[in-house]
Amino acid sequence: MNEPAKDPHRDVILDSISEGVFTIDDDWNVTSFNRAAERISGVSREEAIGRQCCDVFRSSICENLCALRETLRTGRPIADKAIYIVNADGERVPISISTGILRDTEGNAIGGVETFRDLTTVEELRKELSEKYTFADIIGRGSTMRKVFDILPQVAESDSTALIEGASGTGKELVARAIHNLSSRKEERFVALNCGALPDTLLESELFGYKRGAFTDARQDKPGRFAMAEGGTILLDEIGDISPAMQIRLLRVLQERVYEPLGSVEPVEADVRVIAATNKDLGKLVRKGEFREDLFYRVNVIRIELPPLKDRREDIPLLVDHFVAKFNNLQNKDVTGVTEEVMAVLMEYDYPGNVRELENLIERAFVLCKSGFIEAIHLPSFLQDEVPHPRTKGKGAATLKDLEAIHIADALRRHQGNRTKAAQELGIDPSTLFRKMKSLDLDLPKGDGRTKKVSS
């Protein structure tokens, strides 16, 4: 290879750049290495020059997915690809890389160039933001979830029965565990049982246990869930699905704090904190005669309502970051996050399966995405092709302006058109909210008394 003559000003120019820059020849040996590259990698220029670039960086893509190799193979540069490198101290450093081809005066490829910037500060800010809006492993930044956060310590201090209402996938068990972990009972067991998944005979033995000889196959005593949770907390999930007969048995436990295992005539005291959860409206079931009123009042001492994910869209970016971090850890991958296009789609979807469905979508994307950003091709086809974008006006994926419009419209809807309350939730002045509504061409909510567009 005929290497071009060295420009005496090259190192000065490269060292003035805040991003790391290095070049390689056609044998993959490093030929230049600026000061920012030294700082980010922890490798000196003298150590780096002449070595293979994969030995210098030991990045997450060196083995099979080298971006520079891909650029030299296809002739197409790569911009802002997120990866990790391992610095001289053995620490993993998140960076964003861009690549290009070096050519001689005749246009022949003689090597490559890669620039990279340190994303450590970005990662730390993201983690700080996540922690700021996380309470007892529950993630949320909207007013509804903040209200839940505010009352959880007080609920945990009490021993009263609590009722958690919310659609499937909204995190009812997570909230119940948080109450247990914040309580004085946290050193004892937390036991959960889905009451709707079992017929009466099995549910009774699961809850209260049985004595040897209680029925044909009862060859030895078996403790029930109440016995297992002694001194701790029991979660009775989907309590709205239990039969009237089981409702009577549960009512006695809650009233008298005793129960009788099957085949026993001796009552057993229950020192257990009871938390009930349901995806149904128990009040409506009471009015229809399908749920006992006296049991309803026993479980409805403290009520916590969890909103569906479509009513707390502002939490979606936080949840996405949380699940990306979770699956990176579980699957030992280096996925950085999702593209703006993907985030736009995720922000507009209504999630009939709520938070659990969002988690499943991210887990599925991890199967297809090995590193870098989750892109639209990693989403299920129904999200790629069928999700409507009513605010994108035919421009393709939603822009940040579109996302802001979604966020503001949802806040106004949650507060029945009250702009003052919506502005408080959004953390802005009502006049600022009005200007944003006007610039985004948003309809005034019907609750505001007007239906025309906001105009000057």
N, C-alpha and C positions, 0 to 999 in steps of 0.2 A: 504494500500500500504506500502511495506517495502522500505523506502527511503534509498539509500546507504549512507554510512558514508561520511561526508563532508571532502574533501581534503583541508588541510590547505593552499596549494599553489594555489588552484583553482582561488580565487579572484585576486591574484597577476597576474596570467597568463592572466585571462580575461581582467583585467584592462590595460594590456600592448598592447591590440589589438585596432587598430584605428577604427574598425567597431563596431557598437553596437551589443551586444550579450545578450540574455536573455533565460532562460529555464523555462519550466512549468512542473508541475506534471500532473497526470492523471485526476485531477479535474480542470485543466486549471488555477491553481494558480501559479503566478510567484515565482520561487524558487531561481533565481539568476539574477543579473542585473548589467552589468559592467559600467565603467565610461563613455565610449563613448555613451552608451544607455542613461545615465543621460543627457549628453550634447545635444544629438540630440532631445530627447523627452521633456527635461525640467522638468522631474520628477526625484526626488531623489531615491536612492536605497531603503531607508527606507520606502518611500511612495509606491514603486512599489511591493516589496516582500510581498507575501501573498494576493495580489489582483488579480482578474481575468485580464488576459492580455488585453481583449477587453476594460476594464475600464481604463487601463493605456494608451493605444494607440489611441483608437477611430479612427481606420483607415478606408479607403475607402472600405475595403473588409471584415471587421469584421462581418457584418450582415449575408451575404449569401455566400461569396466566400473566406473564411479564408484559406490561403495557408497552415498554420500549420495543420488545421483540415483535409485538403485534403491529406497532407502527412501522417498523422496518420491513415487515412481511407484506403489509397491505398498502403502505404508502400514505395511510391516513393518520393524522395526529390525534392524540387523545387529550381531552381537557378535563381537569378537575375530577379525576378519579380518586375516590377515597380508599386508602389502604392503611396498613400498619407496617412500620419498620421496627427492628430491634436495635437500640442504640448500643454504644460501647459498654454501657453499664448493665446490659441485658434487659433494659426496660422497654416495654412496648410503647411506641410513640405513634399516635394517629397523624397521618399526613394526607394532603391532597396533591396529586401529581398531574403534570401535563407533559406531553412528549412531542418530539419533532425529529426530523431527519437532517443530518448535516450532509451537504453536497459540495463537491469541488466545483471549479469554474466551468467544467463541462457538464455539470448536472448529475454526475455520478454520485451515488450514496457512498460516503466514506465513514459513516458513524451515526451516532444519535445524540440528542440532548434531552435532558429531563430537568424540569423545574419542579420544586415541591415546597409546600408551606406547612408549617406546624399547626395542627388543629388541637393541640393540647388545651389551650385556653377555651376554645369553643366547646370541647368535651366537658371541661370543668364547669363552664357556665350552664351547659345543658344539665349536668348532674345537680348543680346547685338549684336550678329551676325545678327539676323533678322533686328534689327533697323538700323544697319550699311548699309544694302542693301535694305532699304525701303525708298521710297520717295513719299510723298503725297499718301500713301496707295498702291503704286505700288511696287511690289517686284521684284528685279533682281540684279544679280551681274556680268553678262556677259557684254562684251563691247557694244553690241547693246543696251541693256537696259540702260547702263550708259550714252550712248549718248543721249537717250531720256530724262533721268534725267537732263542732263546738259542743254538742250535747253528749258525745260518746264518753268523755271522762265522768260526767255526772251520772250517766246511765250505768257505767261500770261500778261506780261507788255504791249504788243501790243493789239490793238483792231482789228487787221486784221483778215479776215476770215482764218480759219485753216482747213486743210483736214487731217483726220486720216485714214490711209489705213491699213487693216489687216484682216486676216481670222476671221470667226465667233469664238467667245470665246477667243480672244486674249486680251480683256480688253479695247476696244476702248472707251466705255462709261466711264470707270474708268479714263482714261487719260483725257477725256473731262471734267469730274468733277474736276480733279486735276487742269487743266488750269483755270477753273472758280474759284476754291477755293483759288488759288494763285493770282488772279487778283483783281483790284480795284472794280470789280462788285460783289465780294463775298457776300456782304450783301443783294443782290437781288436774285431773283430766278434762279435756273438752271432748264430748262425744256427740256425734251428729247422726241422725237417722231420718231418711226420707220416708215419711209416713204414708205418702200416696203410692208408694211402690209395692206395698204388701197388703194381702188380704187380712181380715180381722184376726183370724186365728194365729197367723204368723206374727202380725204386728203386736198382739198382746204378749206373746212369749218373748219377742225381741225387746219390748219395753220393760217387762216386769220379770222375765225369767221363769223358770219352772223348777219344781222339785222332782226328785227321782220317783218314778211311778205315777206321775201326773197323767201320762198317756202311754200307749203301748211301747213307743220307742224311747221313752224318757228313762234311760238306764242310770243317769247320774244327774245331780243338781246342775243347773245352768244359770249363771247370773244374767240378768237383763241389762239393758242400757242404763237404766236408772241406778242400778248397783254399780256398774262400771264408772259412772260419772259421780259417785259419792264424794262429796266435798268440793266438786267442781261444777261444770256447766253442761247441760244437755240442750242440744238444738233439735227441736221437733219441726223438721222441714215439711212443707206442703201440708200443714195442719188442716187446711180447708178441704182436703180430700178424704178425711177419715169419716167413718160411718157414725150414725147416731149412737150406737151401742158403745163404741170406743170413746166417743165424746163424753159419755157418762163416766167411764173409767178414769179418763184424764181429769175430769172435773173434780173427782174425789182426791186425786193426788195433789192438785193445785190448792184445794180447800183445806185438806187435813194434813198434807205433807206425809202421807203414808200410802203404801200400795201392798198388794198381796201377790206373790208369785203364784203361777198356776200350780194347783195341787197343795197349796199351803192354806192353813186357817189362821196363821199368825201374821198380823200386819207388820210391815217393815217400814221404819222411818226413813224418809228421803231428805237428806241434807244436800239438795241440788238446786242450783240456779237454773230456771227454765227460760229458754228463749224460743219463741215460736216464729215460724216464717211461712209466708204464703205468697203465691202469685195471683191469688184471687182477692176480690173485695169481700172481706168477711162481713162487713156491715150489710152489704147487699144480700149475702147468703142468709143472714139472720132474718131480714125482711121477707125473704122467700120461704122461710121455715126450713132451710137446709142446714143450718148451723145453730146450735143452742145459744140462746141469748146470754144465759148465765156463764157459759164457758167463754163466750166472746169477751165479756167484761173481765173475766179472770186473766185472759191472755193479753188484753188490750190495756194494761196498766200504763205501759210506756210504749208509744208507737213511733216507729221510724219508717219513713217512706223513702224508697230509693227510686229515682227517676229513670226512665229508659234512656239509653245512650243518645237517641235522636233528640232528646230534650236537654242534653248537656254536651253539645258538639264542641264547645270550647275545650273539653277535656281530651278530645281525640288525639291531638298532637302529643300530649303528655303520655297518654296510654300507649301510643305507637312507639315512642322512645323507650318506655318501660318494657314493652314486649320485645323490642329489638335487643335491648340489653340482656333480657332474660334468655332469649334463644341463642344469642352469641355465647353466653356462658354455658348453656346446656349442650350446645352442639359444637363448641370450640370453633366458631366462625368469626369473620371480621366484617360483617355487614354493618355499614355505617348508619343507614337510615333509609328513608324513602324519598323519591324525587318529588318535586313540587307537583308534577302531574298526578302522581299516585296519591299524594296528600289531598289534592283537590277532589279526587274521586272518593277517597275515604271520608272526607268531610261532608259530602253530599249524600252518601248512602244512609238509609234509614235503620239498618241493623235490627231486623226482627229478633235476632238472637242476642242482641245487646253486647255487653263487653266481652262475653264469652265468644261471640261470633267474630269480633274484631281480633281477639287473640288467635282464633283458628285461622283467620285470613293471613296474619303475620307468620304464623307457624308454617302454613302452606307455602308462602312466598320464600321462606328459608330453605325449603326443599329444593327450590329451583334456582335460588340466588346464592352463589358461593361467597361472594365478597362485594364490596362497593355498595351501590345504592339499589334498593328494591325498585324495579321499574314496572311499567304497566303490563309488560309481558309476563310478569310473575304473578299477576292477579288472576282470579278465575274469569272465565270468558264472560259470565253474566255481568261482571263489573267492567270488563274491558269494552263491551259492546252495547250493553243494555241500560246502563245507568244514565238517566236523563241529566242534562246540564242546563236547567232552565235559565240560568243567569249568564251563561257563557256567550249567548247571542251568536252561535255558529262559529266561534273562534277556536274550537277544539277544547283542550283542557282548561279548567277554570284558572284564572289568574289570581294573584294576591288580592286584587280589588274585588273579585268575585267572592273570595273567601271572607273578606271583611263584610260584604253585603249579607252573606249567609249568617255570620256571627251577629250582626246588628239586628237582622230580621228575627232571628231566634230569641234574642234578648227581649225585643219588643213583644213578641208573642207570649213569652213566659210571664210578662207583666201586663197582659191584656191591653197593650197599647200605651201604658203609662210611661211617657218618655223620661220623666224624672227618675223613676225607679230603674228603668232600663239603663240610663246613663250612670247611675250609682253602681249597678252591677258591672258595667263595662269599665268603670274607673275613669270616666270622662265627664266634662261639664255638659249639662243639657243643651246649651247653645252649640257646643261642638258636635253633639249627636245630631242636632237639627241640620247643621251644615253638611255633615257626612251623609245624612239621608238624602239631602238635596243633590249632592254631588254624585251619589250612587243611584239616583233616580228611583228611590224606594217609595212604595205606596205608604201613605199614612195609615196606621192600623184603624180598623173600624171603631175600636174602643176609644179612639181619640176624637170621634165625632165627625171626622172628615174622611173622604175616600179618594180625593183627587191627589195627583202627584204633588210632592213638595216643590214649590217654585219660589223664585225670588220676588 
